[in-house]
Amino acid sequence: MAVSACEPIEDRMEMGGAITAEQLDITATLIQVDGKNSNKVVLDNRSPVLSSWDFGVGTTQRKTDTVLLVTEGENEIIFTGLNPNGTKVTKTLTVNVDELTFDVPLEWGYLTGGSEKTWVWDDTQPAVWGNGGYLASTKPEWWMLQVKDIEDQAAGEGAGAKMVFSLRGAKLTKVKADGQEEAGGFSFDMSKTIVQDNGTVWAKGKLTTRGVTVLCGKSPDEGSIPVYEYDILLLDDGRMVLSYAPPGTGAWGAAYFWVFRAVE
């Protein structure tokens, strides 16, 4: 019996090749106003890779986008591209902002003091963590815990613990009472307001953390899972009140509240 082989008749497409950082065709161009570099930058990727831009205080996955920087001087923008074969390629671009021509949300200054700022539990209040009514309460009102009670909920995150919010790179560092640090990042979306039925603004925006939660940042009603998105009820130079409710929570359902103060 004779056996013979033949070439397959179908044409198989080859997966696209990967490019290197040196082959990336990307730019970050500051918009000029009156001859000076403003704090708006145009990001453009002309390479055959998917885009991910980290501009320090936020990220975007658009191929071309215009974003707002919040600090004068040197700003680093990190581009990560995804090749067709699944490999990643990274390159850092540096731009120099002459002045903050376009308004920066006040919350950046409140939270970071223009550089970095330390926040702790607000022990001047009757309670610093606990729950209350969603869309109704503005602080812990049902289950009310003081700073001394936090240790039982999150070891090392009560008395003596702190959070440091840094403007450059939008970094958040949680420092436990024993000095152990957990580092990550944060961002704002002040367009995500929540308005009560009577027209009163209940939440003025949303704070999102990455890689780290705020102190005692968990949801007891969901198996104590970590919480990374918080409604901002209050944020000024001295006080911050955050809230979180599990998805689907209706008015007067259980929401959790965090009450912090800035360290002078």
PAZAPA-4460 file (N, C-alpha, C; in steps of 0.05 Angstrom, whole numbers, plus 32768, in hexadecimal, padded with zeros to 4 digits):
% residues 264
    n_x    n_y    n_z   ca_x   ca_y   ca_z    c_x    c_y    c_z   seq   type   mol
   8011   7FE8   8000   8000   8000   8000   8012   8019   8000     1      M     A
   800C   802A   7FEE   801C   8043   7FEC   800D   805A   7FF9     2      A     A
   801C   806A   8008   8010   8081   8015   801F   809A   800B     3      V     A
   8010   80AE   8004   801D   80C6   7FFA   8012   80DE   800A     4      S     A
   8022   80F3   800C   8019   810B   801A   8018   8122   8007     5      A     A
   8007   8135   800E   8005   814D   7FFD   8005   8166   800E     6      C     A
   800A   817D   8002   800A   8196   8011   7FED   819E   8016     7      E     A
   7FE8   81AA   802D   7FCC   81B4   8032   7FC4   81C8   801D     8      P     A
   7FAB   81C8   8016   7FA2   81DA   8001   7F9A   81F6   800C     9      I     A
   7F95   81F8   8027   7F8D   8212   8031   7FA5   8224   8036    10      E     A
   7FA0   823E   8034   7FB4   8252   803A   7FB1   825A   8057    11      D     A
   7FC6   8258   8067   7FC4   825F   8083   7FD2   827A   8087    12      R     A
   7FC4   828C   8095   7FCF   82A7   8099   7FE3   82A6   80B0    13      M     A
   7FF9   82B3   80AC   800D   82B5   80C1   8006   82CB   80D4    14      E     A
   800B   82C6   80EE   8005   82DB   8102   8019   82F2   80FF    15      M     A
   800F   830A   8102   8020   8321   80FE   8038   8321   8111    16      G     A
   804E   832C   8107   8066   832D   8117   8065   8342   812D    17      G     A
   8075   833F   8141   8077   8352   8157   808B   8368   8150    18      A     A
   8085   8381   8159   8098   8397   8156   80A4   839D   8171    19      I     A
   80BB   83AA   8171   80C9   83B1   8189   80C3   83CE   8191    20      T     A
   80CD   83D6   81A9   80C9   83F1   81B2   80D5   8406   819F    21      A     A
   80EC   83FE   8193   80F9   8411   8180   80E8   8415   8167    22      E     A
   80D7   8401   8160   80C7   8403   8148   80AC   8410   814C    23      Q     A
   80A6   8417   8165   808C   8424   816B   808C   8440   815E    24      L     A
   8075   8446   8152   8071   8460   8146   805B   846E   8157    25      D     A
   8063   847A   816D   8051   8487   8180   805B   84A3   8186    26      I     A
   8048   84B5   818D   8050   84D0   8194   803E   84DA   81AB    27      T     A
   8048   84EC   81BB   8039   84FA   81D0   8040   8518   81CC    28      A     A
   802D   8527   81C3   8032   8543   81BB   8021   8556   81CC    29      T     A
   802E   8568   81DB   8020   857B   81EB   8013   8590   81D9    30      L     A
   7FFB   8598   81E0   7FED   85AE   81D2   7FF9   85C8   81DB    31      I     A
   8001   85D9   81C9   800D   85F3   81D0   7FF8   8609   81D1    32      Q     A
   7FFA   8619   81E5   7FE8   8631   81E9   7FFA   8649   81EE    33      V     A
   7FF8   865D   81DD   8009   8675   81DF   8026   866E   81E0    34      D     A
   802E   865B   81D1   804A   8653   81CF   8055   8642   81E5    35      G     A
   8043   863A   81F8   804C   862A   820E   803F   860E   820D    36      K     A
   804D   85FA   8218   8042   85DF   8219   802D   85DE   822E    37      N     A
   8014   85D8   8226   7FFE   85D6   8239   7FFE   85BA   8247    38      S     A
   7FEA   85B5   8257   7FE8   859B   8264   7FD5   8588   8256    39      N     A
   7FCF   858D   823D   7FC0   857A   822C   7FD3   856E   8218    40      K     A
   7FD2   8553   8216   7FE5   8545   8205   7FD5   8533   81F2    41      V     A
   7FDE   8533   81D8   7FD2   8522   81C4   7FE3   8509   81C1    42      V     A
   7FD6   84F2   81C6   7FE3   84D8   81C4   7FDC   84CB   81AA    43      L     A
   7FF0   84C1   819B   7FEB   84B5   8181   7FFC   849C   817D    44      D     A
   7FEF   8486   8177   7FFC   846D   8171   7FF8   8466   8153    45      N     A
   800D   8466   8144   800B   845F   8127   8018   8443   8122    46      R     A
   801B   8433   8137   8027   8419   8135   8012   8403   8133    47      S     A
   8019   83EC   8128   8005   83D6   8125   8002   83C6   813F    48      P     A
   7FFD   83D4   8155   7FF9   83C8   816F   7FE1   83D5   817D    49      V     A
   7FD5   83C6   818F   7FBF   83D2   81A0   7FCC   83E5   81B4    50      L     A
   7FBD   83F9   81BC   7FC8   840F   81CD   7FBF   840E   81EA    51      S     A
   7FD2   8415   81FB   7FCC   841A   8217   7FDF   8430   8220    52      S     A
   7FD4   8447   8227   7FE4   845E   822F   7FDF   8463   824D    53      W     A
   7FF5   8466   825C   7FF3   846D   8279   8000   8488   827B    54      D     A
   7FEF   849D   827F   7FFA   84B8   8280   7FFC   84C3   829D    55      F     A
   7FFF   84B1   82B0   8005   84B9   82CB   7FED   84BC   82DD    56      G     A
   7FD9   84CA   82D3   7FC1   84CE   82E3   7FA9   84C0   82D6    57      V     A
   7FAE   84AE   82C4   7F99   84A0   82B6   7FA4   848F   82A0    58      G     A
   7F92   8480   8293   7F9A   846F   827D   7F85   8471   8266    59      T     A
   7F8D   846B   824E   7F7B   8469   8238   7F84   8453   8225    60      T     A
   7F72   8446   8218   7F78   8431   8205   7F73   8439   81E8    61      Q     A
   7F6D   8453   81E4   7F68   845D   81C9   7F82   845F   81B9    62      R     A
   7F80   845B   819F   7F97   845D   818E   7FA1   847A   818D    63      K     A
   7F8D   848D   818C   7F93   84A9   818D   7F81   84B6   81A2    64      T     A
   7F8C   84C6   81B3   7F7B   84D3   81C8   7F88   84EC   81D2    65      D     A
   7F78   84FE   81DD   7F83   8517   81EA   7F7C   8515   8207    66      T     A
   7F90   8518   8218   7F8C   8514   8235   7F98   852C   8244    67      V     A
   7F90   852F   825D   7F98   8545   826E   7FAD   853C   8282    68      L     A
   7FC3   854B   8283   7FD7   8547   8298   7FD2   855B   82AE    69      L     A
   7FDB   8554   82C7   7FD4   8565   82DD   7FEC   8571   82EC    70      V     A
   8004   856D   82E1   801C   8578   82EE   802D   8586   82DA    71      T     A
   8039   859D   82E2   804C   85AA   82D1   8067   859B   82D2    72      E     A
   8078   85A1   82BE   8092   8595   82BD   8091   857A   82AE    73      G     A
   80A4   8569   82B4   80A7   8550   82A5   8091   853C   82AC    74      E     A
   8085   8531   8298   8070   851C   829C   8078   8504   828A    75      N     A
   8077   84EC   8296   807C   84D4   8287   8062   84C7   827E    76      E     A
   8062   84BE   8265   804B   84B0   825A   8055   8494   8251    77      I     A
   8049   8480   825B   8052   8464   8256   803F   8457   8242    78      I     A
   8049   844F   822B   8039   8442   8217   803E   8424   8218    79      F     A
   8029   8414   8218   802B   83F7   8216   801B   83ED   81FE    80      T     A
   8028   83E1   81EB   801B   83D7   81D4   8019   83B8   81D4    81      G     A
   8003   83AE   81C9   7FFE   8391   81C8   8002   8388   81AB    82      L     A
   8017   8378   81A6   801D   836E   818C   8008   8359   8183    83      N     A
   8006   8354   8169   7FF3   8340   815F   7FF8   8324   816A    84      P     A
   8011   831E   8172   8018   8304   817D   8014   8302   819B    85      N     A
   8009   8318   81A7   8003   8317   81C4   8019   8323   81D6    86      G     A
   8031   8329   81CA   8046   8334   81DA   8042   8352   81DE    87      T     A
   804D   835D   81F3   804B   8379   81F9   8065   8388   81F4    88      K     A
   8062   83A1   81ED   8079   83B3   81E9   8074   83CD   81F7    89      V     A
   8088   83D8   8205   8084   83EF   8216   8098   8405   820F    90      T     A
   808F   841E   8210   80A1   8434   820B   8098   844C   821B    91      K     A
   80AA   845B   8226   80A4   8473   8237   80AA   848C   8227    92      T     A
   8097   849E   8226   809B   84B8   8219   809A   84CD   822F    93      L     A
   80AA   84E3   822C   80AB   84F8   8240   80A3   8513   8233    94      T     A
   8091   8521   8241   8089   853B   8237   808D   854F   824E    95      V     A
   8090   8569   8247   8095   857D   825C   8080   8593   825A    96      N     A
   806F   8594   826F   8059   85A7   8270   8063   85C2   827B    97      V     A
   805E   85D7   826C   8066   85F2   8275   8053   85FD   8289    98      D     A
   8039   85FA   8285   8026   8605   8298   800B   85F5   8295    99      E     A
   7FFC   85F6   82AB   7FE2   85E9   82AC   7FCD   85FB   829F   100      L     A
   7FCE   85FC   8284   7FBC   860E   8275   7F9F   8606   8278   101      T     A
   7F9A   85EC   8278   7F7F   85E1   827A   7F7A   85D9   8297   102      F     A
   7F62   85E0   82A0   7F5B   85DC   82BC   7F5E   85BF   82C5   103      D     A
   7F6A   85BC   82DC   7F6D   85A1   82E9   7F58   859F   82FF   104      V     A
   7F48   8589   8300   7F34   8587   8315   7F40   858C   8331   105      P     A
   7F31   859C   8341   7F3A   85A4   835B   7F41   858C   836D   106      L     A
   7F33   8575   8368   7F37   855D   8378   7F54   8554   8378   107      E     A
   7F62   8558   8362   7F7F   8550   8362   7F8E   855F   8377   108      W     A
   7F89   8579   837A   7F96   8589   838E   7F8D   8582   83AA   109      G     A
   7F73   857E   83AD   7F69   8577   83C8   7F76   855D   83D2   110      Y     A
   7F77   8549   83C0   7F80   852E   83C9   7F9E   852D   83CD   111      L     A
   7FAD   853B   83BC   7FCA   8539   83BC   7FD9   8551   83C7   112      T     A
   7FCA   8567   83CB   7FD8   857F   83D4   7FEB   858B   83BF   113      G     A
   7FE7   8583   83A6   7FF9   858C   8391   8012   857D   838E   114      G     A
   8018   856B   83A1   8030   855A   83A0   8029   853E   83AB   115      S     A
   8028   853D   83C6   801E   8525   83D3   8012   852D   83EE   116      E     A
   7FFF   851D   83F6   7FF0   8524   840E   7FE8   850A   841D   117      K     A
   7FE9   850C   8437   7FE3   84F4   8448   7FC7   84F6   8454   118      T     A
   7FB9   84E0   8453   7F9E   84DF   845E   7F9C   84C8   8472   119      W     A
   7F8D   84CD   8488   7F88   84B9   849C   7F6A   84B8   84A3   120      V     A
   7F63   84A5   84B4   7F47   84A5   84BD   7F40   84BF   84CC   121      W     A
   7F28   84C9   84C7   7F20   84E2   84D5   7F15   84DC   84F0   122      D     A
   7F27   84DB   8504   7F1F   84D4   851F   7F11   84EA   852D   123      D     A
   7F0B   8501   8520   7EFB   8516   852C   7EDD   8511   8528   124      T     A
   7ED7   84FC   8518   7EBB   84F6   8512   7EB1   84DF   8523   125      Q     A
   7E97   84DD   8527   7E8C   84C7   8538   7E93   84AB   852D   126      P     A
   7E95   84A8   8513   7E9C   848E   8507   7EAC   8493   84EE   127      A     A
   7EBF   8481   84E8   7ED0   8484   84D0   7ECA   8470   84BB   128      V     A
   7EBC   845A   84C2   7EB5   8445   84AE   7E9C   8437   84B7   129      W     A
   7E8D   842D   84A4   7E75   841F   84AB   7E61   8422   8494   130      G     A
   7E47   841C   849A   7E34   841E   8485   7E1D   8431   848B   131      N     A
   7E0D   8436   8477   7DF6   8448   8478   7DE6   8444   845F   132      G     A
   7DD4   8457   845A   7DC2   8454   8443   7DCE   845F   842A   133      G     A
   7DCD   844E   8415   7DD7   8456   83FA   7DC5   846C   83EF   134      Y     A
   7DD1   8481   83E5   7DC3   8499   83DA   7DB5   84A9   83EF   135      L     A
   7DBA   84A3   8408   7DAC   84B1   841E   7DC0   84BB   8433   136      A     A
   7DD0   84A8   843E   7DE4   84B0   8453   7DFC   84BD   8446   137      S     A
   7E0B   84CC   8455   7E24   84D8   844C   7E3B   84D1   845F   138      T     A
   7E36   84BE   8470   7E4A   84B4   8483   7E40   849B   8490   139      K     A
   7E50   848C   849F   7E46   8474   84AC   7E30   847B   84C0   140      P     A
   7E19   846E   84BE   7E03   8475   84CF   7DF6   845C   84DC   141      E     A
   7DFA   8445   84D1   7DEE   842C   84DC   7E03   841D   84EC   142      W     A
   7E15   8410   84DE   7E2C   8403   84EB   7E43   8417   84EB   143      W     A
   7E4A   8421   8503   7E5D   8438   8505   7E76   842F   8515   144      M     A
   7E8D   8430   8507   7EA6   8428   8513   7EB8   8440   8517   145      L     A
   7EC6   8441   852E   7EDB   8455   8533   7EF6   8449   852B   146      Q     A
   7F0A   845A   852C   7F25   8451   8523   7F2E   8439   8532   147      V     A
   7F29   8437   854C   7F32   8421   855C   7F25   8406   8554   148      K     A
   7F0E   8408   8546   7F00   83F0   853D   7F0A   83E5   8523   149      D     A
   7F1A   83F5   8514   7F22   83ED   84F9   7F35   83D5   84FA   150      I     A
   7F45   83D2   850E   7F58   83BD   8510   7F4B   83A1   850D   151      E     A
   7F33   839F   8518   7F24   8385   8516   7F1A   8380   84F9   152      D     A
   7F18   8395   84E9   7F0E   8392   84CE   7F25   838F   84BA   153      Q     A
   7F3B   839E   84BE   7F52   839E   84AC   7F6B   83A2   84BD   154      A     A
   7F79   838D   84C2   7F91   838F   84D4   7FA5   83A3   84C9   155      A     A
   7FAE   83B4   84DB   7FC2   83C8   84D4   7FB8   83E0   84C5   156      G     A
   7F9E   83E2   84C1   7F94   83F8   84B1   7F82   840B   84C1   157      E     A
   7F85   840A   84DC   7F76   841C   84ED   7F88   8432   84F7   158      G     A
   7F8B   8435   8511   7F9C   844A   851D   7FB9   8447   8513   159      A     A
   7FC5   845D   850B   7FE0   845D   8502   7FE4   8457   84E5   160      G     A
   7FCF   844F   84D7   7FD0   844A   84BA   7FCB   8464   84AB   161      A     A
   7FD3   8465   8492   7FCF   847E   8482   7FD0   8477   8465   162      K     A
   7FC7   848B   8455   7FC8   8489   8438   7FD7   84A2   842D   163      M     A
   7FE8   849E   841A   7FF7   84B4   840D   7FEF   84B5   83F0   164      V     A
   7FE2   84CB   83E8   7FDA   84D0   83CC   7FEF   84E2   83BF   165      F     A
   7FFC   84D9   83AA   8011   84E8   839C   8007   84F1   8381   166      S     A
   800A   850A   837A   8001   8515   8361   8011   8509   834A   167      L     A
   802B   850A   834B   803B   8500   8335   8038   84E2   8332   168      R     A
   802E   84D9   831C   8029   84BD   8318   800F   84B3   8323   169      G     A
   8000   84C5   8330   7FE6   84BE   833D   7FEA   84A5   834E   170      A     A
   7FFC   84A6   8361   8002   848F   8371   7FF4   8490   838D   171      K     A
   7FEB   8479   8395   7FDF   8476   83B0   7FEF   8461   83BF   172      L     A
   7FF9   8469   83D7   8008   8456   83E8   7FF9   8454   8402   173      T     A
   7FF1   843B   8408   7FE4   8436   8422   7FFA   842C   8435   174      K     A
   7FFC   8439   844C   8011   8432   8460   8003   8428   8479   175      V     A
   8007   840F   847F   7FFB   8403   8497   8009   840C   84B0   176      K     A
   7FFC   8406   84C7   8007   8410   84E0   8023   8406   84E6   177      A     A
   802A   83EE   84DB   8045   83E3   84E0   8059   83EC   84CB   178      D     A
   8051   83FF   84B9   8063   8409   84A5   8062   83FA   848A   179      G     A
   8054   83E4   8489   8051   83D5   8470   8042   83E6   845C   180      Q     A
   804D   83E6   8443   8041   83F7   842E   8035   83E6   8418   181      E     A
   801F   83F1   840D   8012   83E6   83F5   800F   83FD   83E2   182      E     A
   8019   83FA   83C9   8019   8410   83B6   8008   840A   839E   183      A     A
   7FFC   841F   8393   7FEC   841C   837B   7FE8   8438   836F   184      G     A
   7FD1   843C   8363   7FCB   8455   8356   7FAE   845D   835B   185      G     A
   7FA6   8474   8351   7F8B   847E   8354   7F84   8490   833C   186      F     A
   7F6A   8494   8338   7F61   84A7   8324   7F45   84B1   832C   187      S     A
   7F3D   84C7   8320   7F23   84D3   8325   7F12   84D1   830C   188      F     A
   7EF8   84D1   8310   7EE5   84D7   82FA   7ECF   84E8   8306   189      D     A
   7ED3   8502   8304   7EC0   8515   8311   7EA7   8519   8301   190      M     A
   7EA4   850A   82EA   7E8B   850B   82DB   7E77   84F7   82E6   191      S     A
   7E80   84E5   82F6   7E6E   84D0   8301   7E61   84D9   831B   192      K     A
   7E50   84ED   8318   7E40   84F7   832F   7E28   84E5   8333   193      T     A
   7E1E   84E5   834B   7E05   84D7   8352   7DF2   84EB   835E   194      I     A
   7DDA   84ED   8353   7DC7   8502   835B   7DAE   84F3   8367   195      V     A
   7DA6   84FD   837E   7D8E   84F2   838B   7D75   84FB   837C   196      Q     A
   7D5F   84EE   8382   7D45   84F4   8375   7D3D   8511   8377   197      D     A
   7D45   851E   838D   7D3E   853A   8392   7D51   854D   8384   198      N     A
   7D64   8543   8375   7D77   8554   8366   7D90   855A   8375   199      G     A
   7D93   8551   838E   7DAB   8556   839E   7DC1   8543   8395   200      T     A
   7DD9   854E   8392   7DF0   853E   838B   7DF9   852E   83A4   201      V     A
   7DF8   8514   83A2   7E01   8503   83B8   7E1E   84FC   83B5   202      W     A
   7E27   84F5   839E   7E44   84EF   8399   7E4E   8502   8383   203      A     A
   7E64   850F   8387   7E6F   8523   8374   7E81   8517   8360   204      K     A
   7E88   84FD   8362   7E9A   84F1   834F   7EA2   84D5   8359   205      G     A
   7EB6   84C9   834C   7EBE   84AF   8354   7EDD   84AE   8356   206      K     A
   7EE7   84A1   836B   7F03   849C   836E   7F08   847E   8369   207      L     A
   7F1B   8479   8357   7F22   845D   8351   7F3F   8458   8359   208      T     A
   7F45   8443   8367   7F60   843C   836E   7F69   8423   835F   209      T     A
   7F83   8421   835B   7F8E   840A   834C   7FA3   83FD   835C   210      R     A
   7FA1   83E2   8360   7FB6   83D4   836E   7FB6   83D6   838C   211      G     A
   7FA5   83E8   8397   7FA4   83EC   83B4   7F89   83F8   83BA   212      V     A
   7F7D   83F2   83D1   7F64   83FF   83DA   7F6B   8415   83EE   213      T     A
   7F57   8424   83F5   7F5A   8437   840B   7F5B   8426   8425   214      V     A
   7F60   8433   843B   7F60   8425   8455   7F46   8416   8459   215      L     A
   7F48   83FD   8462   7F31   83EC   8467   7F1E   83EC   844E   216      C     A
   7F2A   83EA   8437   7F1B   83EC   841E   7F0F   83D1   8416   217      G     A
   7EF9   83CA   8422   7EEC   83B0   841C   7ECE   83B3   841E   218      K     A
   7EC0   839F   8413   7EA3   839E   8414   7E9A   8386   8424   219      S     A
   7E92   838A   843D   7E8A   8374   844E   7E72   8365   8442   220      P     A
   7E60   8372   8434   7E49   8365   8429   7E4E   8354   8411   221      D     A
   7E67   8354   8407   7E6F   8344   83F0   7E87   8332   83F7   222      E     A
   7E87   8328   840F   7E9D   8317   8418   7EB7   8325   841D   223      G     A
   7EB5   833F   8424   7ECD   834F   842A   7EE0   8351   8412   224      S     A
   7ED4   8352   83F9   7EE5   8356   83E2   7EF0   8372   83E2   225      I     A
   7F08   8377   83D6   7F13   8392   83D5   7F03   83A4   83C3   226      P     A
   7F02   83BD   83CB   7EF3   83D2   83BC   7F07   83E5   83AF   227      V     A
   7F04   83EA   8395   7F16   83FB   8387   7F08   8414   837B   228      Y     A
   7EEE   8415   837D   7EDF   842C   8372   7ECD   8438   8389   229      E     A
   7ED0   8452   838D   7EC2   845F   83A3   7EB4   8478   8399   230      Y     A
   7E9B   847C   83A1   7E8D   8495   839C   7E99   84AA   83AF   231      D     A
   7E9E   84C2   83A5   7EA8   84D8   83B5   7E91   84E9   83BE   232      I     A
   7E8C   84E8   83D8   7E77   84F8   83E4   7E81   8513   83ED   233      L     A
   7E9A   8514   83F6   7EA7   852D   83FF   7EC4   852B   83FA   234      L     A
   7ED0   8540   83EF   7EED   8541   83ED   7EF4   855F   83EB   235      L     A
   7F03   8568   8400   7F0E   8583   8400   7F2A   8582   840B   236      D     A
   7F34   8599   8413   7F50   8599   841D   7F54   8589   8436   237      D     A
   7F3F   8585   8446   7F43   8578   8460   7F34   855E   8464   238      G     A
   7F1E   8559   8455   7F0E   8542   845B   7F07   8532   8441   239      R     A
   7F03   8519   8444   7EFB   8508   842E   7EE8   84F2   8438   240      M     A
   7ED1   84F0   842B   7EBD   84DB   8432   7EB7   84CC   8418   241      V     A
   7EBB   84B2   8419   7EB7   84A0   8402   7EA1   848C   8409   242      L     A
   7E95   8481   83F4   7E80   846D   83F8   7E81   8458   83E3   243      S     A
   7E77   8441   83E9   7E75   842A   83D6   7E5C   841A   83DD   244      Y     A
   7E4E   8411   83C9   7E37   83FF   83CC   7E3A   83E9   83B7   245      A     A
   7E33   83D0   83BE   7E35   83BB   83AA   7E23   83C1   8392   246      P     A
   7E2A   83B7   837A   7E19   83BC   8362   7DFC   83B3   8367   247      P     A
   7DEA   83C4   835E   7DCE   83BD   8361   7DC1   83C8   837A   248      G     A
   7DD1   83D5   838B   7DC6   83E0   83A4   7DB3   83F7   839E   249      T     A
   7D9B   83F7   83AA   7D88   840C   83A5   7D89   8421   83BC   250      G     A
   7D7A   8436   83B9   7D79   844B   83CD   7D72   843F   83E9   251      A     A
   7D82   8447   83FC   7D80   843E   8418   7D8A   8422   841C   252      W     A
   7D95   8415   8407   7DA3   83FC   840B   7DBD   8401   8419   253      G     A
   7DCA   83EC   8423   7DE3   83F0   8432   7DFA   83F8   8421   254      A     A
   7E06   8410   8428   7E1E   841A   841C   7E33   841D   8431   255      A     A
   7E4C   841C   842A   7E62   8420   843E   7E6F   843B   843A   256      Y     A
   7E79   8446   8450   7E84   8461   8450   7E9F   8462   845D   257      F     A
   7EB1   8471   8452   7ECC   8476   845D   7ECF   8493   8462   258      W     A
   7EDA   849A   847A   7EDC   84B6   8482   7EF9   84BC   8489   259      V     A
   7F07   84CD   8479   7F23   84D3   847D   7F28   84F1   8481   260      F     A
   7F3F   84F7   848C   7F48   8513   848E   7F65   8515   8484   261      R     A
   7F6C   852D   847B   7F87   8532   8472   7F99   8538   848A   262      A     A
   7FB2   8530   8488   7FC6   8536   849C   7FD4   8550   8495   263      V     A
   7FD4   8562   84A8   7FE1   857C   84A3   7FFF   8579   84A1   264      E     A
***
